[in-house]
Amino acid sequence: MIGKRSIFFIAVLLVPALVFCGAGMVQAAADETRAAPKEINIAMVTQTILEEPWNIAMVQAFERVEKEKPNGLQLKFVVSENVQPPDAERVMRQYAKTGKYNIIMAHGGAYSSDAFKRLSKEFPDILLACTGGGYEALGGNVYWLDMHIQEAGYLLGLIAGAMAKNDVVGCVASFPVPNENLCINGYFEGARAANPGVKTVVTYIESWYDPPKAKEAALAQISAGADFIYANTYGPFGACKEKGVYAFGHSVDSNSLAPEVVVSSTLYRWDPYVIYIINQWWDHVVKGKPFNAPTDRIVFLMAEGGSDIAPYHGLESKIPEATKKKVAETRQKILDGKFKVPENEAKAVSSR
């Protein structure tokens, strides 16, 4: 039986405990409130000028994701363009030291994995992302995002192969890096599927952005009989307009640049990549999960929203109905997982 004195002592002990627990609950609620940020800030460095298609595609993805507001976040981003590899680590470190940016991205495959190794140790609570080929999968807070669009390239190849009057299709590209080779080889594979006798010609201009050089390469291919030019870089459209040859754009919908010749374009859809890294950062900040990047590159294929082809715009009537039907059917098979485009990262070669 508990006496009055015992009840008194129990009360003396319980009241502070309850007060402490109550305060703890209030503090926990306050901590949770503080852990639910309203905005996320991303800083990106690029190897080339912002107008280059590779960069435009990422900026367009930022703008689309900004409207979606994943996790209710207001997305804000800044870009430092034309940052050459030797300067990239310094620029990213400057962003990191401000304490303002939650995600810092190096957009391009020529930047150094060594820089990320150093930065990841210095800034473990910042999510670091690198895009393109040529990196190491470092794990931790370093996320390697790569773009594989051989599927979109294949679909455009079906059009080129079917419509090539001289049975020659061309491609002007920047460098023979793996993700570039994937789409070029996919394009050639699609052309051969539509026309087994088609010849292919490819020119790497060894520059990420040199429109005059790319135009000259396209003119040379047209002189060699190419009916279609897949422009993996800016410049070939001028040559195609001069010579009355059709073209495809790369990374972004390029029809507005030359509506009389650009039939379609491969599309880089970085949206799922951006949402993915935002969610990884959110889980780290709000749920306390350690950054745990995969020890392999992260790729979203067409079925996962990572790529597509652009509309035909005003040139749709120029494409044979049977070809448009074949492209639509093949695209749907890719989305349904019933058709797989070969992944060939080897340097593309001319067969002419």
C-alpha positions in Angstrom: 0.0 0.0 0.0 1.4 3.4 -1.0 1.3 6.1 1.6 0.8 9.9 1.2 4.6 10.4 1.7 5.4 7.9 -1.1 2.9 9.6 -3.4 4.5 12.9 -2.7 8.0 11.7 -3.6 6.7 10.0 -6.7 5.1 13.3 -7.8 8.3 15.1 -7.0 10.1 12.7 -9.3 7.5 12.5 -12.1 6.8 16.2 -12.6 10.3 17.1 -13.7 10.5 14.0 -15.8 7.2 14.9 -17.5 8.3 18.4 -18.0 11.6 17.2 -19.4 9.8 14.8 -21.8 7.4 17.5 -22.8 10.3 19.8 -23.5 12.0 17.1 -25.4 9.0 16.5 -27.5 8.7 20.2 -28.3 12.4 20.3 -29.1 12.1 17.3 -31.3 9.2 18.9 -33.1 11.3 22.0 -33.5 14.2 20.0 -34.8 11.9 18.3 -37.3 10.6 21.6 -38.5 14.2 22.9 -39.0 15.0 19.7 -40.8 12.3 20.3 -43.5 13.9 22.9 -45.7 11.9 25.0 -48.1 14.4 25.4 -50.9 17.4 23.7 -52.5 20.3 25.5 -54.1 22.3 23.9 -56.9 25.6 25.2 -58.4 26.7 23.9 -61.8 30.0 24.3 -63.7 30.2 23.6 -67.4 33.1 23.0 -69.7 31.6 25.0 -72.6 29.4 28.0 -73.1 25.8 27.7 -71.9 24.4 27.7 -75.4 26.0 24.4 -76.2 23.2 21.7 -76.4 24.7 19.5 -73.6 24.3 22.4 -71.2 20.9 23.7 -72.5 19.5 20.2 -71.9 20.5 20.3 -68.2 19.2 23.9 -67.7 15.9 22.9 -69.3 15.7 20.0 -66.9 16.3 22.3 -63.9 13.5 24.6 -65.1 11.0 21.7 -65.5 11.9 20.3 -62.1 11.6 23.7 -60.6 8.0 23.7 -61.6 7.4 20.3 -60.1 8.8 21.3 -56.7 9.9 17.8 -55.5 9.4 17.4 -51.8 7.8 20.9 -51.9 11.2 22.4 -52.5 11.9 25.6 -54.4 14.7 24.9 -56.7 17.3 27.6 -57.3 20.4 27.2 -59.5 23.4 29.1 -60.7 25.8 28.2 -63.5 29.4 29.0 -64.1 30.0 28.4 -67.8 33.1 27.7 -69.8 35.1 26.4 -66.7 38.0 24.5 -68.0 39.1 21.3 -66.2 42.2 22.8 -64.4 39.9 25.5 -62.8 36.9 23.3 -62.0 38.0 22.2 -58.5 38.7 25.8 -57.5 35.3 27.0 -58.7 33.5 24.2 -57.0 35.3 24.8 -53.8 34.4 28.4 -53.9 30.7 27.5 -54.1 31.1 24.9 -51.3 32.8 27.4 -49.0 29.8 29.8 -49.2 27.7 27.3 -47.3 24.8 28.2 -49.5 24.8 25.4 -52.0 23.3 22.0 -51.3 24.3 20.3 -54.5 27.4 21.1 -56.6 27.5 19.6 -60.1 30.3 19.3 -62.7 28.5 19.0 -66.0 30.8 17.3 -68.5 33.0 14.3 -68.8 36.5 16.0 -68.9 36.6 17.0 -65.2 38.7 15.1 -62.8 37.6 12.3 -60.4 40.6 13.3 -58.2 39.0 16.7 -57.6 35.9 15.0 -56.4 37.9 12.8 -54.0 39.3 15.9 -52.3 36.1 17.8 -52.3 34.1 14.9 -50.9 36.3 14.8 -47.8 36.3 18.5 -47.3 32.5 18.9 -47.7 30.8 15.6 -46.6 27.4 17.2 -46.2 27.3 18.6 -49.7 26.0 16.3 -52.5 28.5 16.3 -55.4 27.4 15.2 -58.8 29.4 14.7 -62.0 27.8 14.0 -65.5 29.1 12.3 -68.6 31.7 9.6 -69.1 35.2 9.2 -67.8 34.7 9.3 -64.1 35.3 6.9 -61.2 32.3 5.7 -59.2 33.4 7.0 -55.8 30.3 6.3 -53.8 29.7 8.3 -50.6 28.4 11.8 -51.5 29.7 11.7 -55.1 27.0 10.7 -57.6 28.0 9.9 -61.2 25.2 10.6 -63.6 25.7 9.4 -67.2 23.4 9.8 -70.3 22.9 6.9 -72.6 20.7 7.7 -75.6 21.4 4.9 -78.0 17.6 4.2 -78.1 16.8 7.7 -79.3 19.6 7.5 -81.8 18.3 4.2 -83.1 14.8 5.7 -83.8 16.3 8.5 -85.8 18.5 6.0 -87.7 15.3 4.2 -88.8 14.2 7.5 -90.5 17.6 8.2 -92.0 18.1 4.7 -93.4 14.6 4.7 -94.9 14.8 8.1 -96.5 18.5 8.2 -97.7 18.4 8.5 -101.5 22.1 7.9 -101.9 22.1 5.2 -99.2 24.6 7.2 -97.2 24.0 8.6 -93.7 26.4 10.8 -91.8 27.2 12.1 -88.3 29.3 15.0 -87.1 30.4 14.6 -83.5 32.7 16.2 -81.0 34.9 13.5 -79.3 34.8 9.7 -79.4 33.8 9.4 -75.8 31.6 6.5 -74.6 28.3 8.2 -74.2 28.7 10.0 -77.6 29.7 6.7 -79.3 26.6 5.0 -77.8 24.2 7.3 -79.6 26.1 7.4 -82.9 26.4 3.6 -83.0 22.7 3.4 -82.1 21.9 5.8 -84.9 23.9 3.7 -87.4 22.3 0.5 -86.1 18.8 1.9 -86.7 19.8 3.1 -90.2 21.1 -0.4 -91.1 17.9 -2.0 -89.7 15.8 0.2 -92.1 18.2 -0.2 -95.0 20.8 -3.1 -94.8 22.7 -1.6 -97.7 23.2 1.8 -96.2 26.7 3.3 -95.8 27.8 5.3 -92.8 30.2 8.1 -92.4 31.3 9.8 -89.1 33.6 12.7 -88.3 34.8 13.6 -84.9 35.9 17.2 -84.9 37.9 16.9 -81.6 36.2 19.9 -80.0 33.2 20.3 -77.7 32.1 23.5 -79.5 33.4 24.6 -82.9 30.5 25.3 -85.3 32.7 26.4 -88.3 34.7 23.2 -88.1 31.5 21.1 -87.7 30.0 22.8 -90.7 33.1 22.0 -92.8 32.9 18.3 -91.7 29.2 18.2 -92.7 29.9 19.7 -96.1 32.6 17.0 -96.7 30.1 14.3 -95.8 27.5 15.7 -98.1 30.0 15.8 -100.9 30.6 12.1 -100.1 26.9 11.4 -100.7 25.4 11.7 -97.2 21.7 12.4 -97.4 21.2 12.8 -93.6 23.5 14.4 -91.1 23.1 13.7 -87.4 24.6 16.8 -85.8 26.0 15.8 -82.4 27.3 19.4 -82.1 26.4 22.8 -83.4 27.5 23.7 -87.0 26.2 21.2 -89.5 22.7 22.7 -90.0 24.2 25.6 -92.1 25.7 23.1 -94.4 22.5 21.1 -94.6 20.5 24.2 -95.5 23.0 25.2 -98.2 22.9 21.7 -99.8 19.3 20.8 -99.2 20.0 17.9 -97.0 18.0 16.8 -93.9 19.5 16.8 -90.4 18.9 15.6 -86.9 19.7 17.6 -83.7 21.2 16.3 -80.6 20.5 16.8 -76.8 17.7 19.3 -77.3 15.0 20.0 -79.9 16.9 21.9 -82.5 14.1 22.3 -85.1 13.8 26.1 -84.4 17.4 26.6 -85.6 16.7 25.3 -89.1 13.1 24.3 -89.4 13.5 23.5 -93.1 16.0 20.7 -92.5 15.9 19.5 -88.9 13.5 16.5 -89.0 13.8 15.6 -85.3 16.4 15.4 -82.5 17.6 13.1 -79.8 16.5 14.5 -76.4 18.5 14.4 -73.2 16.0 14.2 -70.4 17.9 15.0 -67.3 14.8 15.4 -65.2 14.9 12.0 -63.5 18.6 12.5 -62.7 17.9 15.9 -61.1 15.0 14.5 -59.1 17.0 11.6 -58.0 19.9 13.6 -56.5 17.4 16.0 -54.9 15.7 13.1 -53.2 19.1 11.8 -52.1 19.9 15.1 -50.5 16.4 15.3 -48.9 16.8 11.9 -47.3 20.2 13.0 -46.0 19.0 16.3 -44.5 15.5 15.4 -43.3 15.7 11.7 -42.6 19.4 11.6 -41.5 20.4 9.0 -44.0 24.1 9.0 -44.9 24.9 9.8 -48.5 25.4 6.4 -50.2 26.0 6.9 -53.9 26.1 3.7 -56.0 29.5 2.5 -56.9 28.6 2.6 -60.6 27.3 5.2 -63.0 23.6 6.2 -62.7 21.7 5.9 -65.9 18.0 6.4 -66.7 17.0 4.9 -70.1 14.1 5.9 -72.3 11.6 3.8 -70.3 12.6 5.6 -67.2 12.2 9.0 -68.7 15.9 9.6 -69.5 15.6 10.2 -73.2 13.3 10.6 -76.2 13.0 12.0 -79.7 11.7 15.4 -80.6 8.5 16.0 -82.7 8.8 16.2 -86.4 7.3 19.7 -86.5 6.7 21.0 -90.1 8.6 18.2 -91.7 6.3 15.3 -90.6 4.7 15.1 -94.1 8.1 14.5 -95.6 8.5 11.2 -93.7 6.9 8.1 -95.3 3.9 6.9 -93.3 5.4 3.4 -93.1 8.6 4.9 -91.5 6.7 6.9 -89.0 4.7 3.9 -88.0 7.9 1.8 -87.7 9.4 4.5 -85.4 6.3 4.7 -83.2 6.0 0.9 -82.9 9.7 0.5 -82.1 9.6 3.4 -79.5 6.7 1.7 -77.8 8.5 -1.7 -77.7 11.5 0.1 -76.1 9.2 1.7 -73.5 7.6 -1.7 -72.8 10.9 -3.5 -72.5 10.3 -5.7 -75.5 13.1 -4.3 -77.6 16.7 -3.5 -76.5 19.0 -1.3 -78.6 22.6 -2.7 -78.5 24.9 -0.7 -76.2 28.1 -0.1 -78.2 30.6 2.4 -76.6 33.3 1.8 -79.1 34.4 4.6 -81.4 32.1 4.7 -84.4 33.6 4.1 -87.7 32.7 5.0 -91.3 31.7 2.1 -93.6 31.8 4.1 -96.8 
